[in-house]
């Protein structure tokens, strides 16, 4: 996506994408950043950590430390019960919302 439209769309859903990734498995920050940047959802790792802090402040994720075989101890993130519930609520609304928007913005044959 390009320009301001892409930025606005990402801003609205990236938190839920993080929750979705963490629903699969706990991840450390660099893993999350790679998964999100390769999909074009964040511009840089620098934008991820404030987002993770907001999710932690809202008690949707929690952190834990785990030793790494390849370096220092890593801080991992995982969903809390509240995070699971928040993601479930988003999933219930996302499909119908995306279909409605798609129906509205779809090109009309001339």
C-alpha positions in Angstrom: 0.0 0.0 0.0 1.1 3.5 -0.7 0.6 6.9 0.8 -1.7 7.9 3.6 -4.4 5.4 2.8 -2.0 2.5 3.5 -0.9 4.1 6.7 -4.4 4.6 8.0 -5.4 1.0 7.1 -2.4 -0.5 8.8 -2.9 1.7 11.9 -6.4 0.4 12.3 -5.5 -3.3 12.2 -1.9 -3.9 13.1 -2.6 -4.4 16.8 -5.0 -7.2 15.9 -2.4 -8.7 13.6 0.0 -8.8 16.5 -2.6 -10.5 18.6 -3.2 -13.0 15.8 0.4 -13.8 15.5 0.7 -14.3 19.3 -2.4 -16.6 19.2 -0.3 -19.0 17.1 2.7 -19.0 19.5 4.6 -16.7 21.9 7.1 -14.6 20.0 9.9 -12.2 20.9 10.0 -8.7 19.5 12.4 -9.4 16.6 10.2 -12.3 15.4 7.1 -10.2 15.5 8.9 -7.3 13.7 10.0 -9.6 10.9 6.6 -11.2 10.5 5.0 -7.8 10.3 7.5 -6.0 8.1 7.7 -8.8 5.5 3.9 -8.4 5.2 4.1 -4.6 4.9 2.2 -4.0 8.1 4.9 -2.0 9.9 7.6 0.2 8.5 10.3 -0.6 11.0 11.0 -2.4 14.3 10.9 1.0 16.0 7.1 1.2 15.5 6.5 -2.2 17.1 7.7 -1.6 20.6 5.4 1.3 21.5 2.5 -0.9 20.1 3.6 -3.8 22.3 3.7 -1.4 25.3 0.2 -0.3 24.6 -1.0 -3.9 24.3 0.8 -4.7 27.6 -0.7 -1.6 29.3 -4.2 -2.8 28.2 -3.3 -6.3 29.6 -3.8 -8.0 26.3 -0.3 -9.4 26.2 2.2 -10.2 28.9 5.9 -10.8 28.7 8.2 -13.5 30.0 12.0 -14.0 29.7 13.5 -17.1 28.1 17.2 -18.0 27.7 18.5 -18.1 24.1 21.0 -20.6 22.8 22.3 -18.0 20.4 22.7 -15.0 22.7 21.2 -13.1 25.6 17.9 -13.8 27.3 14.9 -12.8 25.1 11.7 -11.1 26.2 8.8 -13.0 24.7 5.2 -11.9 24.4 2.1 -14.0 24.8 -1.6 -13.4 24.8 -3.5 -13.0 28.1 -7.0 -14.2 28.5 -8.1 -10.7 27.8 -6.0 -10.7 24.6 -7.7 -13.9 23.5 -11.1 -12.4 24.1 -10.2 -9.2 22.3 -8.9 -11.1 19.2 -12.1 -13.2 19.2 -14.3 -10.1 19.2 -12.2 -8.6 16.4 -12.5 -11.8 14.3 -16.3 -11.8 14.7 -16.5 -8.3 13.4 -13.7 -8.3 10.8 -15.3 -10.6 8.2 -18.7 -8.8 7.9 -16.9 -5.4 8.0 -14.5 -6.3 5.3 -17.3 -7.7 3.1 -19.4 -4.6 3.6 -16.5 -2.3 2.7 -15.7 -4.5 -0.3 -19.3 -4.3 -1.5 -19.3 -0.5 -1.2 -16.0 0.2 -2.9 -16.3 -2.4 -5.6 -16.2 -1.1 -9.1 -19.6 -0.9 -10.8 -19.5 -2.2 -14.4 -20.3 0.6 -16.8 
